[in-house]
Amino acid sequence: MRTRPVGPRALLAEVADAGTALALAEWARGVGVAAGEIVPGAATVLFDEVAEPESLREALAGWAPTVVPAQRGVAEIAVRYDGPDLAFVAEAWGTDVAGVVERHSAVEYVAAFCGFAPGFAYLQGLAGELAVPRLDSPRPRVPAGAVALAGAWCGIYPTASPGGWRILGSTDAVLWDQARDEPALLPPGTRVRFVPA
């Protein structure tokens, strides 16, 4: 792990991958690291609002990356597999549409980190050999609830927005609701299963 300051009151820890970042963030929360916010990313963890960055750097030096993060419960997301990129993904995976549905819904994903838009969780768990490329040119509008792939990541668009991910289907799940105690439906550490609707 490498750490570096980000301004006077924040520290960025660079790690190997999203799973390691999630494990570090969960560990830091569990031991009560003094930071206003702990934000995991694809290969980083941002510790913000830190009173003593040097003390935090010393505490992080004692962390062992073999620690498994405490994971939340399983969120089941009902999906209509009706996306415009099903045929493309089927060809990339060497199967048919039914095979895509079977493979995609057989995986237990984990929300590694959130970003892009409020409620958008980057879900890991898809095998590397099933990675698919993003679109060459993003769509100007992807509807809210679109379930999509990019690389080996899976995600659900929480609101309508431009996007370049390969759309497999759609869901009615509400990904972000400020009226809930925890606005994000899939915060980091949440296990996710897709259920064909």
PyMOL commands that set and color helices and strands:
alter all, ss='L'
color gray80, all
select helices_A, chain A and resi 18-31+53-61+86-93+97-106+128-130
alter helices_A, ss='H'
color red, helices_A
select strands_A, chain A and resi 2-5+11-14+37-40+44-48+74-79+109-114+121-124+139-142+146-150+153-156+161-163+166-170+191-196
alter strands_A, ss='S'
color yellow, strands_A
deselect
rebuild
show_as cartoon
